[in-house]
Amino acid sequence: MSNTFPPLDEAVAEFRRIFARLRAEAGARDLSRKPPYEPVRELIDAGFGRLRVPTEQGGFGVSLPVLFRLLAEAGAADSNIPQILRGHFTAVEILRHTTDSADAGFWLRRISEGAVFGNAQSEPADGGAGFGIATRIHEVAGRKVVTGTKYYSTGSLFADYIRVAVADDDGNRWFAVVPARHPGVSHGDDWDGIGQRLTGSGTTLFDRVPVAEHGELGRYQEDLRTLPSFVQLVHLANLAGITRSVVEETTAVVRSRTRTSLHALSEQATQDPEVLGVVGRLHAHALTADALLRTVAEGLESADRDGSREAYAANYIDVSAAQVAIIEATLAAATIAFDAGGSSTVRESAHLDRHWRNARTLASHNPVVHKPRVIGDFIVNGVAPASSYDRGRRSLASPESLESPEGRQR
């Protein structure tokens, strides 16, 4: 790990060189299911993981719009990359907002030195006092340890540390940081989804794994209101990147075609009005995704500056609306792209199918089917959107002036 990094503009140039290599390898890597260990490490060594670390702790301290723009570029190159690092960037946001400056400073400096965080949150709901968290933090021989099983442990195979959602014996929920390579940690690369196959989103077992120094981070903090929007925005940046990649690869297919259909209006695909229309629609979908991503990223930056419940609530509703529209745009683009090339586009060697599979998989995270209702309920009735980060304690952000007379929260 190094403490010396180039200026931001030089680092971004290096990121883009790595993105170019990722883009060239993405299709073959998806077919072979070869995890991108080396490119992820190259990005971290170039400073990608410290983009949001404040400059006082050795990071670049970039704004949220800049972060999400670069994540979209990474997604255009290989959509596995933003998801692998989603838990890492979420950990950075938690540390930026934590009230314990000693813990935050310790970990932010470690991240500036090249440490990578993985994620271990999800598990089957147990219905108990821990609100579905069966993984426990407890004491063994005077030391805090973590024991339990996590699913969808995205990024943990690539990580130095894992942020684990745990509950103590009283049902209080925490984030605990544990070393990813401890002998008590067992990683399973058993994610069998149709897309996002290389994210390391498998099962992780923790057997009395000691909590790292400064590794007990509070979960229920007012300052973590930013997270529900932030974690969704990582997916939206990735989807926007996928849509760009669909446009680029479909354009390349059209330019390379030497034959066309019997019913085509031109003997050359590059002159066929209907094929050109497909590419035009793809560009419209990509522009929609990019514009919405930029708008809601700027909105979250503004909410962070404001810090009020009202600002975070309004941004979360906007992010949810962007989620609906970006998912529709990306899935539409990944589907109609095949109309531009006929049967040649469905060949495995064309790799176009990975975009639909990856987009469909990302769209199934934080299910979009519920979001139009949440948006409408907030607008019409003032019902605040619920937050998994505040479950059982309070809503994400409920401006009293917008609540229904009953002050309902869902």
C-alpha positions as a LaTeX table, in Angstrom:
\begin{tabular}{lrrr}
\hline
Residue & $x$ (\AA) & $y$ (\AA) & $z$ (\AA) \\
\hline
Met1 & 0.00 & 0.00 & 0.00 \\
Ser2 & 1.26 & 3.48 & $-0.86$ \\
Asn3 & 0.72 & 6.89 & 0.70 \\
Thr4 & 1.75 & 8.76 & $-2.46$ \\
Phe5 & $-0.76$ & 9.41 & $-5.24$ \\
Pro6 & $-0.77$ & 11.66 & $-8.29$ \\
Pro7 & $-3.15$ & 14.64 & $-8.59$ \\
Leu8 & $-6.79$ & 13.89 & $-9.37$ \\
Asp9 & $-6.57$ & 14.63 & $-13.10$ \\
Glu10 & $-3.64$ & 12.23 & $-13.49$ \\
Ala11 & $-5.45$ & 9.60 & $-11.44$ \\
Val12 & $-8.59$ & 9.92 & $-13.58$ \\
Ala13 & $-6.49$ & 9.46 & $-16.72$ \\
Glu14 & $-5.12$ & 6.24 & $-15.22$ \\
Phe15 & $-8.63$ & 5.10 & $-14.24$ \\
Arg16 & $-9.69$ & 5.55 & $-17.85$ \\
Arg17 & $-6.75$ & 3.52 & $-19.13$ \\
Ile18 & $-7.83$ & 0.70 & $-16.81$ \\
Phe19 & $-11.46$ & 1.13 & $-17.91$ \\
Ala20 & $-10.36$ & 0.73 & $-21.55$ \\
Arg21 & $-8.71$ & $-2.60$ & $-20.74$ \\
Leu22 & $-11.76$ & $-3.71$ & $-18.77$ \\
Arg23 & $-14.04$ & $-2.83$ & $-21.69$ \\
Ala24 & $-11.92$ & $-4.86$ & $-24.10$ \\
Glu25 & $-11.97$ & $-7.90$ & $-21.80$ \\
Ala26 & $-15.51$ & $-7.67$ & $-20.39$ \\
Gly27 & $-17.29$ & $-9.99$ & $-22.81$ \\
Ala28 & $-14.72$ & $-12.77$ & $-22.66$ \\
Arg29 & $-14.40$ & $-12.38$ & $-18.89$ \\
Asp30 & $-18.16$ & $-12.80$ & $-18.51$ \\
Leu31 & $-18.11$ & $-15.99$ & $-20.60$ \\
Ser32 & $-15.18$ & $-17.49$ & $-18.73$ \\
Arg33 & $-16.40$ & $-16.24$ & $-15.33$ \\
Lys34 & $-12.95$ & $-14.93$ & $-14.52$ \\
Pro35 & $-13.20$ & $-12.51$ & $-11.56$ \\
Pro36 & $-11.51$ & $-9.14$ & $-12.20$ \\
Tyr37 & $-9.11$ & $-9.32$ & $-9.26$ \\
Glu38 & $-6.22$ & $-7.64$ & $-11.06$ \\
Pro39 & $-8.18$ & $-4.70$ & $-12.54$ \\
Val40 & $-9.84$ & $-3.99$ & $-9.18$ \\
Arg41 & $-6.46$ & $-3.93$ & $-7.49$ \\
Glu42 & $-5.08$ & $-1.68$ & $-10.24$ \\
Leu43 & $-7.94$ & 0.77 & $-9.73$ \\
Ile44 & $-7.39$ & 0.81 & $-5.97$ \\
Asp45 & $-3.64$ & 1.32 & $-6.41$ \\
Ala46 & $-4.44$ & 4.23 & $-8.74$ \\
Gly47 & $-6.56$ & 5.83 & $-6.01$ \\
Phe48 & $-10.09$ & 4.90 & $-7.10$ \\
Gly49 & $-11.08$ & 3.70 & $-3.63$ \\
Arg50 & $-10.18$ & 6.98 & $-1.97$ \\
Leu51 & $-12.19$ & 9.26 & $-4.28$ \\
Arg52 & $-14.58$ & 10.30 & $-1.49$ \\
Val53 & $-12.07$ & 10.20 & 1.35 \\
Pro54 & $-11.60$ & 13.79 & 2.59 \\
Thr55 & $-8.34$ & 15.46 & 1.65 \\
Glu56 & $-7.43$ & 15.77 & 5.34 \\
Gln57 & $-7.20$ & 11.97 & 5.48 \\
Gly58 & $-5.27$ & 11.68 & 2.23 \\
Gly59 & $-8.15$ & 11.28 & $-0.23$ \\
Phe60 & $-9.33$ & 13.24 & $-3.24$ \\
Gly61 & $-12.50$ & 14.47 & $-1.50$ \\
Val62 & $-14.51$ & 14.55 & $-4.74$ \\
Ser63 & $-18.16$ & 15.57 & $-4.84$ \\
Leu64 & $-20.95$ & 13.02 & $-5.17$ \\
Pro65 & $-21.67$ & 14.01 & $-8.80$ \\
Val66 & $-18.01$ & 13.36 & $-9.68$ \\
Leu67 & $-18.03$ & 10.00 & $-7.88$ \\
Phe68 & $-21.16$ & 8.81 & $-9.67$ \\
Arg69 & $-19.90$ & 10.05 & $-13.04$ \\
Leu70 & $-16.77$ & 7.94 & $-12.62$ \\
Leu71 & $-18.79$ & 4.95 & $-11.41$ \\
Ala72 & $-20.90$ & 5.25 & $-14.56$ \\
Glu73 & $-17.71$ & 5.19 & $-16.63$ \\
Ala74 & $-16.62$ & 2.08 & $-14.74$ \\
Gly75 & $-20.03$ & 0.51 & $-15.37$ \\
Ala76 & $-19.75$ & 1.20 & $-19.08$ \\
Ala77 & $-16.45$ & $-0.67$ & $-19.08$ \\
Asp78 & $-17.55$ & $-3.60$ & $-16.91$ \\
Ser79 & $-20.70$ & $-3.43$ & $-14.79$ \\
Asn80 & $-19.22$ & $-5.80$ & $-12.22$ \\
Ile81 & $-16.79$ & $-3.11$ & $-11.05$ \\
Pro82 & $-19.21$ & $-0.57$ & $-9.48$ \\
Gln83 & $-21.09$ & $-3.34$ & $-7.72$ \\
Ile84 & $-17.90$ & $-4.94$ & $-6.39$ \\
Leu85 & $-16.96$ & $-1.58$ & $-4.88$ \\
Arg86 & $-20.46$ & $-0.54$ & $-3.79$ \\
Gly87 & $-19.85$ & $-1.77$ & $-0.25$ \\
His88 & $-16.50$ & 0.00 & $-0.20$ \\
Phe89 & $-17.90$ & 3.38 & $-1.20$ \\
Thr90 & $-20.82$ & 2.91 & 1.20 \\
Ala91 & $-18.33$ & 2.32 & 4.01 \\
Val92 & $-16.58$ & 5.57 & 3.08 \\
Glu93 & $-19.90$ & 7.46 & 3.28 \\
Ile94 & $-20.64$ & 5.94 & 6.68 \\
Leu95 & $-17.22$ & 7.03 & 7.90 \\
Arg96 & $-17.64$ & 10.51 & 6.45 \\
His97 & $-20.86$ & 10.90 & 8.43 \\
Thr98 & $-19.99$ & 9.05 & 11.62 \\
Thr99 & $-20.03$ & 10.96 & 14.89 \\
Asp100 & $-16.94$ & 9.17 & 16.25 \\
Ser101 & $-14.04$ & 11.08 & 14.73 \\
Ala102 & $-11.39$ & 8.69 & 16.10 \\
Asp103 & $-12.94$ & 5.65 & 14.41 \\
Ala104 & $-13.63$ & 7.56 & 11.21 \\
Gly105 & $-10.14$ & 9.00 & 11.00 \\
Phe106 & $-8.54$ & 5.61 & 11.57 \\
Trp107 & $-10.45$ & 3.89 & 8.78 \\
Leu108 & $-10.35$ & 6.77 & 6.31 \\
Arg109 & $-6.58$ & 6.82 & 6.60 \\
Arg110 & $-6.47$ & 3.05 & 6.03 \\
Ile111 & $-8.60$ & 3.47 & 2.91 \\
Ser112 & $-6.29$ & 6.22 & 1.66 \\
Glu113 & $-3.45$ & 3.74 & 2.04 \\
Gly114 & $-5.27$ & 1.27 & $-0.22$ \\
Ala115 & $-7.54$ & $-0.79$ & 2.04 \\
Val116 & $-10.71$ & $-2.15$ & 0.40 \\
Phe117 & $-13.99$ & $-2.77$ & 2.19 \\
Gly118 & $-16.41$ & $-5.55$ & 1.35 \\
Asn119 & $-20.05$ & $-5.93$ & 2.29 \\
Ala120 & $-21.91$ & $-8.51$ & 4.38 \\
Gln121 & $-25.43$ & $-7.39$ & 5.24 \\
Ser122 & $-28.09$ & $-9.75$ & 3.90 \\
Glu123 & $-29.42$ & $-12.90$ & 5.54 \\
Pro124 & $-32.77$ & $-14.65$ & 5.89 \\
Ala125 & $-34.99$ & $-12.73$ & 8.32 \\
Asp126 & $-35.18$ & $-14.37$ & 11.71 \\
Gly127 & $-38.08$ & $-12.26$ & 12.91 \\
Gly128 & $-36.35$ & $-11.66$ & 16.24 \\
Ala129 & $-35.33$ & $-8.60$ & 18.17 \\
Gly130 & $-32.48$ & $-8.00$ & 15.75 \\
Phe131 & $-34.97$ & $-7.17$ & 12.98 \\
Gly132 & $-33.88$ & $-10.09$ & 10.85 \\
Ile133 & $-30.19$ & $-10.12$ & 11.79 \\
Ala134 & $-29.08$ & $-13.45$ & 13.22 \\
Thr135 & $-25.35$ & $-12.71$ & 12.94 \\
Arg136 & $-24.17$ & $-11.82$ & 16.43 \\
Ile137 & $-21.45$ & $-9.73$ & 18.00 \\
His138 & $-20.49$ & $-11.10$ & 21.40 \\
Glu139 & $-17.52$ & $-11.46$ & 23.73 \\
Val140 & $-15.14$ & $-14.40$ & 23.83 \\
Ala141 & $-12.24$ & $-14.24$ & 26.30 \\
Gly142 & $-12.75$ & $-10.52$ & 26.69 \\
Arg143 & $-12.73$ & $-9.73$ & 22.97 \\
Lys144 & $-15.61$ & $-8.86$ & 20.65 \\
Val145 & $-16.14$ & $-11.44$ & 17.91 \\
Val146 & $-18.63$ & $-11.97$ & 15.08 \\
Thr147 & $-20.40$ & $-15.25$ & 14.35 \\
Gly148 & $-22.99$ & $-15.88$ & 11.65 \\
Thr149 & $-23.78$ & $-16.38$ & 7.97 \\
Lys150 & $-24.29$ & $-13.74$ & 5.30 \\
Tyr151 & $-25.56$ & $-14.02$ & 1.75 \\
Tyr152 & $-24.94$ & $-11.70$ & $-1.23$ \\
Ser153 & $-21.62$ & $-10.65$ & 0.31 \\
Thr154 & $-20.79$ & $-8.44$ & $-2.65$ \\
Gly155 & $-17.16$ & $-7.43$ & $-2.98$ \\
Ser156 & $-15.93$ & $-9.41$ & 0.02 \\
Leu157 & $-13.78$ & $-11.68$ & $-2.15$ \\
Phe158 & $-11.87$ & $-8.57$ & $-3.23$ \\
Ala159 & $-11.67$ & $-6.94$ & 0.19 \\
Asp160 & $-9.21$ & $-6.42$ & 3.01 \\
Tyr161 & $-11.98$ & $-5.72$ & 5.53 \\
Ile162 & $-15.66$ & $-6.57$ & 5.66 \\
Arg163 & $-18.38$ & $-4.36$ & 7.11 \\
Val164 & $-20.83$ & $-6.78$ & 8.72 \\
Ala165 & $-24.35$ & $-6.00$ & 9.92 \\
Val166 & $-24.62$ & $-7.56$ & 13.38 \\
Ala167 & $-26.90$ & $-7.55$ & 16.40 \\
Asp168 & $-25.88$ & $-7.85$ & 20.03 \\
Asp169 & $-27.69$ & $-10.00$ & 22.57 \\
Asp170 & $-30.04$ & $-7.11$ & 23.37 \\
Gly171 & $-31.10$ & $-6.77$ & 19.74 \\
Asn172 & $-29.16$ & $-3.56$ & 19.08 \\
Arg173 & $-27.85$ & $-3.37$ & 15.53 \\
Trp174 & $-24.33$ & $-2.36$ & 14.59 \\
Phe175 & $-21.82$ & $-2.36$ & 11.81 \\
Ala176 & $-18.76$ & $-4.40$ & 12.78 \\
Val177 & $-15.53$ & $-4.32$ & 10.77 \\
Val178 & $-13.62$ & $-7.60$ & 10.57 \\
Pro179 & $-10.49$ & $-8.65$ & 8.64 \\
Ala180 & $-11.51$ & $-10.36$ & 5.40 \\
Arg181 & $-8.61$ & $-12.85$ & 5.45 \\
His182 & $-8.99$ & $-14.07$ & 9.03 \\
Pro183 & $-9.06$ & $-17.91$ & 9.30 \\
Gly184 & $-12.56$ & $-17.68$ & 10.75 \\
Val185 & $-13.91$ & $-16.11$ & 7.55 \\
Ser186 & $-15.03$ & $-18.54$ & 4.82 \\
His187 & $-15.83$ & $-17.05$ & 1.42 \\
Gly188 & $-18.08$ & $-18.90$ & $-1.01$ \\
Asp189 & $-18.19$ & $-17.74$ & $-4.63$ \\
Asp190 & $-21.63$ & $-19.33$ & $-5.02$ \\
Trp191 & $-23.62$ & $-16.49$ & $-6.58$ \\
Asp192 & $-25.57$ & $-18.11$ & $-9.44$ \\
Gly193 & $-27.49$ & $-15.15$ & $-10.85$ \\
Ile194 & $-28.06$ & $-14.64$ & $-14.56$ \\
Gly195 & $-26.06$ & $-11.41$ & $-14.46$ \\
Gln196 & $-23.42$ & $-9.54$ & $-12.48$ \\
Arg197 & $-21.68$ & $-12.91$ & $-12.27$ \\
Leu198 & $-18.26$ & $-11.66$ & $-11.23$ \\
Thr199 & $-19.14$ & $-9.54$ & $-8.20$ \\
Gly200 & $-18.24$ & $-12.15$ & $-5.58$ \\
Ser201 & $-21.79$ & $-11.91$ & $-4.23$ \\
Gly202 & $-21.68$ & $-15.26$ & $-2.48$ \\
Thr203 & $-22.09$ & $-16.71$ & 1.00 \\
Thr204 & $-19.72$ & $-15.70$ & 3.79 \\
Leu205 & $-19.41$ & $-17.59$ & 7.07 \\
Phe206 & $-18.02$ & $-15.92$ & 10.19 \\
Asp207 & $-16.80$ & $-18.17$ & 13.00 \\
Arg208 & $-15.77$ & $-16.12$ & 16.03 \\
Val209 & $-13.98$ & $-13.58$ & 13.89 \\
Pro210 & $-12.44$ & $-10.82$ & 16.03 \\
Val211 & $-13.69$ & $-7.30$ & 15.46 \\
Ala212 & $-10.89$ & $-5.06$ & 14.20 \\
Glu213 & $-9.54$ & $-2.16$ & 16.23 \\
His214 & $-11.95$ & 0.79 & 15.84 \\
Gly215 & $-14.29$ & $-1.77$ & 14.26 \\
Glu216 & $-17.55$ & $-1.13$ & 16.13 \\
Leu217 & $-19.48$ & 1.47 & 14.15 \\
Gly218 & $-22.92$ & 2.65 & 15.22 \\
Arg219 & $-25.75$ & 2.08 & 12.79 \\
Tyr220 & $-28.64$ & 4.16 & 14.12 \\
Gln221 & $-27.39$ & 7.67 & 13.58 \\
Glu222 & $-29.21$ & 10.69 & 12.27 \\
Asp223 & $-26.13$ & 11.38 & 10.16 \\
Leu224 & $-26.66$ & 8.21 & 8.11 \\
Arg225 & $-29.81$ & 9.50 & 6.41 \\
Thr226 & $-27.74$ & 9.85 & 3.24 \\
Leu227 & $-27.32$ & 6.08 & 2.81 \\
Pro228 & $-30.68$ & 5.00 & 1.29 \\
Ser229 & $-30.19$ & 7.38 & $-1.63$ \\
Phe230 & $-26.45$ & 6.73 & $-1.87$ \\
Val231 & $-26.62$ & 2.95 & $-2.17$ \\
Gln232 & $-29.32$ & 3.20 & $-4.84$ \\
Leu233 & $-27.33$ & 5.78 & $-6.77$ \\
Val234 & $-24.43$ & 3.35 & $-7.13$ \\
His235 & $-26.78$ & 0.98 & $-8.98$ \\
Leu236 & $-28.19$ & 3.84 & $-11.07$ \\
Ala237 & $-24.69$ & 4.94 & $-12.09$ \\
Asn238 & $-23.97$ & 1.36 & $-13.10$ \\
Leu239 & $-27.19$ & 1.14 & $-15.13$ \\
Ala240 & $-26.39$ & 4.43 & $-16.86$ \\
Gly241 & $-22.98$ & 2.99 & $-17.72$ \\
Ile242 & $-24.53$ & $-0.18$ & $-19.13$ \\
Thr243 & $-26.80$ & 1.92 & $-21.34$ \\
Arg244 & $-23.81$ & 3.81 & $-22.73$ \\
Ser245 & $-22.06$ & 0.53 & $-23.46$ \\
Val246 & $-25.14$ & $-0.77$ & $-25.28$ \\
Val247 & $-25.02$ & 2.28 & $-27.57$ \\
Glu248 & $-21.29$ & 1.89 & $-28.25$ \\
Glu249 & $-21.39$ & $-1.84$ & $-28.94$ \\
Thr250 & $-24.55$ & $-1.69$ & $-31.05$ \\
Thr251 & $-23.04$ & 1.10 & $-33.13$ \\
Ala252 & $-19.97$ & $-1.06$ & $-33.71$ \\
Val253 & $-22.18$ & $-3.97$ & $-34.78$ \\
Val254 & $-24.05$ & $-1.79$ & $-37.30$ \\
Arg255 & $-20.84$ & $-0.42$ & $-38.77$ \\
Ser256 & $-19.38$ & $-3.90$ & $-39.16$ \\
Arg257 & $-22.38$ & $-5.50$ & $-40.89$ \\
Thr258 & $-21.78$ & $-6.61$ & $-44.48$ \\
Arg259 & $-25.27$ & $-7.93$ & $-45.17$ \\
Thr260 & $-28.79$ & $-6.95$ & $-44.29$ \\
Ser261 & $-32.34$ & $-8.28$ & $-44.35$ \\
Leu262 & $-34.49$ & $-9.08$ & $-47.38$ \\
His263 & $-36.99$ & $-6.41$ & $-46.32$ \\
Ala264 & $-34.43$ & $-3.76$ & $-45.43$ \\
Leu265 & $-34.71$ & $-0.33$ & $-47.03$ \\
Ser266 & $-31.00$ & $-0.27$ & $-47.87$ \\
Glu267 & $-28.34$ & $-2.78$ & $-48.80$ \\
Gln268 & $-26.08$ & $-1.26$ & $-46.17$ \\
Ala269 & $-27.01$ & $-1.34$ & $-42.50$ \\
Thr270 & $-25.32$ & 2.02 & $-41.98$ \\
Gln271 & $-27.81$ & 3.55 & $-44.45$ \\
Asp272 & $-30.94$ & 1.69 & $-43.35$ \\
Pro273 & $-33.39$ & 4.20 & $-41.80$ \\
Glu274 & $-34.90$ & 1.63 & $-39.47$ \\
Val275 & $-31.54$ & 0.46 & $-38.16$ \\
Leu276 & $-30.44$ & 4.06 & $-37.71$ \\
Gly277 & $-33.68$ & 4.65 & $-35.84$ \\
Val278 & $-32.81$ & 1.87 & $-33.41$ \\
Val279 & $-29.45$ & 3.48 & $-32.67$ \\
Gly280 & $-31.16$ & 6.83 & $-32.26$ \\
Arg281 & $-33.54$ & 5.38 & $-29.69$ \\
Leu282 & $-30.61$ & 3.80 & $-27.86$ \\
His283 & $-28.91$ & 7.18 & $-27.64$ \\
Ala284 & $-32.12$ & 8.72 & $-26.27$ \\
His285 & $-32.27$ & 6.07 & $-23.55$ \\
Ala286 & $-28.61$ & 6.66 & $-22.65$ \\
Leu287 & $-29.11$ & 10.41 & $-22.51$ \\
Thr288 & $-32.14$ & 9.94 & $-20.25$ \\
Ala289 & $-30.17$ & 7.76 & $-17.85$ \\
Asp290 & $-27.20$ & 10.14 & $-17.76$ \\
Ala291 & $-29.34$ & 13.23 & $-17.20$ \\
Leu292 & $-31.33$ & 11.66 & $-14.39$ \\
Leu293 & $-28.19$ & 10.32 & $-12.72$ \\
Arg294 & $-26.60$ & 13.75 & $-12.78$ \\
Thr295 & $-29.74$ & 15.42 & $-11.41$ \\
Val296 & $-30.23$ & 13.10 & $-8.43$ \\
Ala297 & $-26.50$ & 13.00 & $-7.64$ \\
Glu298 & $-26.51$ & 16.79 & $-7.45$ \\
Gly299 & $-29.65$ & 16.55 & $-5.31$ \\
Leu300 & $-27.95$ & 14.23 & $-2.81$ \\
Glu301 & $-24.95$ & 16.56 & $-2.65$ \\
Ser302 & $-27.36$ & 19.39 & $-1.84$ \\
Ala303 & $-29.17$ & 17.30 & 0.78 \\
Asp304 & $-25.84$ & 16.51 & 2.44 \\
Arg305 & $-25.09$ & 20.22 & 2.70 \\
Asp306 & $-28.58$ & 20.95 & 4.02 \\
Gly307 & $-28.66$ & 18.01 & 6.43 \\
Ser308 & $-32.39$ & 18.29 & 7.15 \\
Arg309 & $-34.96$ & 15.50 & 7.18 \\
Glu310 & $-36.92$ & 17.37 & 4.52 \\
Ala311 & $-33.96$ & 17.55 & 2.14 \\
Tyr312 & $-33.12$ & 13.85 & 2.45 \\
Ala313 & $-36.76$ & 12.83 & 2.06 \\
Ala314 & $-37.17$ & 14.89 & $-1.10$ \\
Asn315 & $-33.96$ & 13.50 & $-2.56$ \\
Tyr316 & $-34.91$ & 9.91 & $-1.75$ \\
Ile317 & $-38.19$ & 10.39 & $-3.61$ \\
Asp318 & $-36.31$ & 11.84 & $-6.59$ \\
Val319 & $-33.81$ & 8.95 & $-6.51$ \\
Ser320 & $-36.73$ & 6.49 & $-6.44$ \\
Ala321 & $-38.29$ & 8.23 & $-9.45$ \\
Ala322 & $-34.94$ & 8.11 & $-11.25$ \\
Gln323 & $-34.70$ & 4.42 & $-10.39$ \\
Val324 & $-38.03$ & 3.78 & $-12.13$ \\
Ala325 & $-37.06$ & 5.73 & $-15.25$ \\
Ile326 & $-33.43$ & 4.60 & $-15.55$ \\
Ile327 & $-34.33$ & 0.94 & $-15.19$ \\
Glu328 & $-36.97$ & 1.32 & $-17.90$ \\
Ala329 & $-34.48$ & 3.09 & $-20.17$ \\
Thr330 & $-31.67$ & 0.59 & $-19.64$ \\
Leu331 & $-33.78$ & $-2.53$ & $-20.06$ \\
Ala332 & $-35.42$ & $-1.05$ & $-23.16$ \\
Ala333 & $-32.02$ & $-0.25$ & $-24.65$ \\
Ala334 & $-30.60$ & $-3.68$ & $-23.83$ \\
Thr335 & $-33.61$ & $-5.27$ & $-25.56$ \\
Ile336 & $-34.02$ & $-3.20$ & $-28.74$ \\
Ala337 & $-30.27$ & $-3.28$ & $-29.41$ \\
Phe338 & $-30.81$ & $-6.72$ & $-30.96$ \\
Asp339 & $-33.08$ & $-5.16$ & $-33.61$ \\
Ala340 & $-30.07$ & $-3.34$ & $-35.06$ \\
Gly341 & $-28.16$ & $-6.45$ & $-36.00$ \\
Gly342 & $-30.48$ & $-9.37$ & $-36.58$ \\
Ser343 & $-29.33$ & $-12.89$ & $-35.77$ \\
Ser344 & $-25.67$ & $-11.88$ & $-35.65$ \\
Thr345 & $-26.31$ & $-10.00$ & $-32.40$ \\
Val346 & $-27.53$ & $-13.09$ & $-30.55$ \\
Arg347 & $-24.33$ & $-15.03$ & $-31.13$ \\
Glu348 & $-22.48$ & $-15.73$ & $-27.90$ \\
Ser349 & $-19.34$ & $-14.17$ & $-29.35$ \\
Ala350 & $-21.16$ & $-10.83$ & $-29.71$ \\
His351 & $-21.57$ & $-10.63$ & $-25.91$ \\
Leu352 & $-24.57$ & $-8.28$ & $-26.25$ \\
Asp353 & $-26.75$ & $-10.47$ & $-24.06$ \\
Arg354 & $-24.65$ & $-9.68$ & $-21.00$ \\
His355 & $-25.99$ & $-6.14$ & $-20.93$ \\
Trp356 & $-29.60$ & $-7.27$ & $-20.55$ \\
Arg357 & $-28.65$ & $-9.93$ & $-17.98$ \\
Asn358 & $-26.60$ & $-7.48$ & $-15.96$ \\
Ala359 & $-29.21$ & $-4.72$ & $-16.15$ \\
Arg360 & $-32.00$ & $-7.11$ & $-15.21$ \\
Thr361 & $-30.00$ & $-8.32$ & $-12.21$ \\
Leu362 & $-29.25$ & $-4.79$ & $-11.01$ \\
Ala363 & $-32.89$ & $-3.81$ & $-11.53$ \\
Ser364 & $-33.94$ & $-6.60$ & $-9.20$ \\
His365 & $-31.95$ & $-5.10$ & $-6.32$ \\
Asn366 & $-34.06$ & $-2.82$ & $-4.12$ \\
Pro367 & $-37.11$ & $-3.93$ & $-6.16$ \\
Val368 & $-38.41$ & $-1.12$ & $-8.33$ \\
Val369 & $-41.94$ & $-2.55$ & $-8.29$ \\
His370 & $-42.53$ & $-0.86$ & $-4.91$ \\
Lys371 & $-41.14$ & 2.56 & $-5.77$ \\
Pro372 & $-44.03$ & 4.15 & $-7.73$ \\
Arg373 & $-46.34$ & 3.49 & $-4.76$ \\
Val374 & $-43.81$ & 4.95 & $-2.30$ \\
Ile375 & $-43.43$ & 8.04 & $-4.49$ \\
Gly376 & $-47.16$ & 8.52 & $-4.91$ \\
Asp377 & $-47.89$ & 7.95 & $-1.21$ \\
Phe378 & $-45.33$ & 10.60 & $-0.27$ \\
Ile379 & $-46.61$ & 13.13 & $-2.79$ \\
Val380 & $-50.32$ & 12.63 & $-2.15$ \\
Asn381 & $-50.42$ & 11.68 & 1.54 \\
Gly382 & $-47.10$ & 12.84 & 2.95 \\
Val383 & $-46.19$ & 9.32 & 4.05 \\
Ala384 & $-42.45$ & 9.25 & 4.60 \\
Pro385 & $-40.44$ & 6.51 & 2.84 \\
Ala386 & $-39.10$ & 3.90 & 5.23 \\
Ser387 & $-35.39$ & 3.29 & 5.64 \\
Ser388 & $-33.72$ & $-0.03$ & 6.38 \\
Tyr389 & $-31.05$ & 1.96 & 8.20 \\
Asp390 & $-33.61$ & 3.18 & 10.73 \\
Arg391 & $-35.96$ & 0.22 & 10.89 \\
Gly392 & $-37.96$ & 0.12 & 14.09 \\
Arg393 & $-36.72$ & 3.54 & 15.14 \\
Arg394 & $-37.90$ & 6.15 & 12.66 \\
Ser395 & $-38.55$ & 6.81 & 9.01 \\
Leu396 & $-35.79$ & 7.93 & 6.66 \\
Ala397 & $-36.88$ & 11.54 & 6.71 \\
Ser398 & $-40.39$ & 12.66 & 7.39 \\
Pro399 & $-40.99$ & 16.38 & 7.07 \\
Glu400 & $-43.74$ & 17.06 & 9.57 \\
Ser401 & $-45.41$ & 19.51 & 7.22 \\
Leu402 & $-45.89$ & 16.72 & 4.70 \\
Glu403 & $-47.04$ & 13.95 & 7.02 \\
Ser404 & $-50.63$ & 12.85 & 7.02 \\
Pro405 & $-52.71$ & 13.82 & 10.09 \\
Glu406 & $-51.96$ & 10.44 & 11.60 \\
Gly407 & $-48.21$ & 10.92 & 11.09 \\
Arg408 & $-48.02$ & 7.52 & 9.42 \\
Gln409 & $-44.72$ & 5.96 & 8.43 \\
Arg410 & $-44.22$ & 2.98 & 6.16 \\
\hline
\end{tabular}
